[in-house]
Amino acid sequence: MELLSDNSPLLIIKNEKQDRQREINERQLRGEFTNLEKTLATKLATNRGLPDILRNIEHYISSLPHIGTALPKTWVRVRETLESDPRNYINF
């Protein structure tokens, strides 16, 4: 994961399914992932906590250094090709 992230901010999202809460050892994870920003809790069945999660995601995405950088024109063709492909996977 770290090879592809370029040290992008890492958020952990905990889904408290059936009101079961599980503690996450953030101290240990911060030792492994220096880019760990926050652990956020939600209950997706009721969307509890979801607005806060979305705000955090928007904040960290908008703060990434490459946001706003123009993409090469060839990337538009690649995106269009991928979007028009009926498969929901890519074979290598």
Secondary structure, 3 states (H helix, E strand, C coil): CHHHHCCCCEEEEEECHHHCCCCCCHHHHHHHCCCEEEEEEEECCCCECHHHHHHHHHHHHHCCCCCCCCCCHHHHHHHHHHHHCCCCCCCC
